[in-house]
Amino acid sequence: MGKHKKWRLFLVAVWLISFSSLWGQEFSDFFVDFLRYPENQTKYIQFPIKADNATIRNSASYNPITLSARNNIPVLCSDSLNAIMNLPFSVVSIVNFNKETTNNCVFEQRDKGWRLMSYKHENIKDQPNVEFLNFLIQYSKDESFQMKHTIFPFFYRIYKTPARNNPETKLLMPREWIKLDFISTFPSLCIFNSNDQAPNRQLFVFKGAKMAQFFNFILINKKWYLIEIEEYK
């Protein structure tokens, strides 16, 4: 085989690997980076883009989407992250608890990877998950309510190995409980394609680019309960 032909085959292989990596990038990884580096967001936007009742035609008119703490990103969903990652599109509602608003964003997979296609601001009351959000607010503010809506003995698992096996498991009793305040810790919350009828909610917390914590909530007799926390070292 000639040198030129080998070189062409090498370039094709590199292109295929790069294309596969872009197309196969998990949405959670893309989205966390999208929020961590707002200065780079215009690279991942399909202009012109629909924004509320207007059309933004170029990067000069675009205002980046930001969180108050971009290295501490909470993601809420009603399914596993893996199930959501298999979709060719993703709808994310970014909730701002202080302003009581949501920014509903639509992302799609294109030939160059994920792209933001549109976004729209709405009142938090119009969010499909408003019932769970109200629960989260009350859970954070009312200590008595929190104790009643936490199932004891409470499982707290700590994973210290990359393989995430053989966790250190603690069973916490009410006297050992330290009050959680999700709203103060996470004034913004990102909701992934969430089915508001599902009987569970999973809150994943990314610190930097890595998974740091996982909170598992479950619906029992129309009432929400926190049943488990996992921590990844």
Stockholm file with secondary structure:
# STOCKHOLM 1.0

chainA/1-233         MGKHKKWRLFLVAVWLISFSSLWGQEFSDFFVDFLRYPENQTKYIQFPIKADNATIRNSASYNPITLSARNNIPVLCSDSLNAIMNLPFSVVSIVNFNKETTNNCVFEQRDKGWRLMSYKHENIKDQPNVEFLNFLIQYSKDESFQMKHTIFPFFYRIYKTPARNNPETKLLMPREWIKLDFISTFPSLCIFNSNDQAPNRQLFVFKGAKMAQFFNFILINKKWYLIEIEEYK
#=GR chainA/1-233 SS CCHHHHHHHHHHHHHHHHHHHHHHCCHHHHHHHHHHCGGGGGGGEEEEEEETTEEECSGGGCCCCCCSSTTEEEEEESSCHHHHHTSSEEEEEEEETTTTEEEEEEEEEETTEEEEEEEEEEEGGGSTTHHHHHHHHHHHHCHHHHHHTEEEEEEEEEECSTTCCSCEEEEECGGGCCCCCHHHHCSEEEEESCCTTCSEEEEEEEETTEEEEEEEEEEETTEEEEEEEEEEC
#=GC SS_cons         CCHHHHHHHHHHHHHHHHHHHHHHCCHHHHHHHHHHCGGGGGGGEEEEEEETTEEECSGGGCCCCCCSSTTEEEEEESSCHHHHHTSSEEEEEEEETTTTEEEEEEEEEETTEEEEEEEEEEEGGGSTTHHHHHHHHHHHHCHHHHHHTEEEEEEEEEECSTTCCSCEEEEECGGGCCCCCHHHHCSEEEEESCCTTCSEEEEEEEETTEEEEEEEEEEETTEEEEEEEEEEC
//
